[in-house]
Amino acid sequence: MTSGNFLRALGVLVLLGGPVAAQDLFSPAIVVNDRAVTGYELQQRALLLDAFGTPGDLPELARTQLVEERLKQQELDRAGATLSDEALARALADFASRAELSTEEFEARLATQGVDPETLRDYVATNVTWRDYIRARFGDRVEVTDPEVEQALSQQGTERQGIEVLLNEIVIPAPPGREAQAEAAARQISQITSVAEFEAAAREVSAVPSRERGGELDWTPLSNYPAVLQGIILELSPGEVTPPLPVTGAVALLQLRDVREAAVPAAQPELVDYAVVRIPGGLSQEAVSKAAGIAARADTCTDLFALGLPDQNIERQAVAPGSIPEDVALDLAKLDPNEATWGRTTDGGQTLLLTMLCSRTYPLPEGAPDREAVRNALRSQRLEAFSDALVADLRASATIVGE
């Protein structure tokens, strides 16, 4: 053991409470339901984490991991899930190979840092058995679609530092015969410099779903907005409002709340896939309620065609950003994939328009991973979410003493 590693190991021992009598070291330090975690196991796990170069509070992380592993093991026992000796040997060999060592060489290296071989074996056995159990239990509930793979591929390696804006919005209906009234109201609101006043106006006159939040939008890359609007937005100071922006059947206003630098797409999307649904009834309560119901039931754009809507009322297309009408582009700018908004009308105010973003496709970076690697990574992320939820449920129903 090098002097540096010795000092780190000594530090771990001190944090765990310093020298203790052997009988105390092997006494229960934590009891999870009816299963004990000893002081020795806590000490060994902290040393193992230290050998792995794990950052953070190692004694606390050791306690958390061992409690969760007791919960996992109890669930595995309940389900009858086990790991054969041959499977454990393969898992250990795979683990050691990451350091370009054999299992024996890896265990010998850990021994120089005070880690017992059984500590590594217990760690690997529980976690590999749990991984296999989660795959078997939840695997058929995890589906990664081709569009999701494409979206992930297009986003990898395409980020750079850029500008994001935090905006409020108002969309004032302007049906036939009320255009001048809507324009006058928009001009008056455009003079507002108070966020609170703008949000109050949004709740009163805006026709889009964000009215319930006072028109508040999330942080959005400036590049999402039509090019003609980007310069206008950047010229605003916080609290200032754009001039009235004419859109189909309405007048829109944007108020700047803040600007920041953040990771944004490095390039404009090659294609924007979106859908527009025409809903009879304009801004009637029935039509607006139907729009909200469509948005709630459609998890993806494909779902729009399974809701019993007339096909002629749904238009979906994937086009270059420059080919999108500016009022539709303004709708899409604030949306993440599979989100929708509504509030604009057409046909003289008789038809409500719902806009849904399906996806943005960016140019693939050089050296992007292959499709199957990305699909497997997405699948692993979703299985991990199931695992985290199950562990949280097990912890909530457990009796834990000494944690």
Buried (B, 14 or more C-beta within 10 A) or exposed (E): EEEEBEEBBEEBBEBBBEEBEEEEBBEBBBBBEEBBBBBBBBBBBBBBBBBEEEEEEBBEBBBEBBBBBBBBBBBBEEEEBEBEEEBBEBBBBEBBEEEEBEBEEBBEBBBEBBBBBEBBBBBBBBBBBBBBBBBEBBEEEBEBEEBBBBBBBBBBBBBEEBBBBBBBBBBBBBBEEEBEEBBEBBEEBBEBEEBEBBBBBBBEBBBBBBBEBBBBBEBBBBBBBBEEBBEBBEEBEEBBBBEBBBBBBBBBBBBBBEBEEEEBBBEBBBBBBBBBBBBBBBBBEEBBEBBBEBBEEBEBBBEBEEEEBEEEBBEBEEEEBEEBEBBBBBBBBBBEBBEBBBBBBBBEBBBBBBBBBBBBBBBBBEEBBEEEEBBEBBBBEBBEEBBEEBBEEBBEEBEBEEB
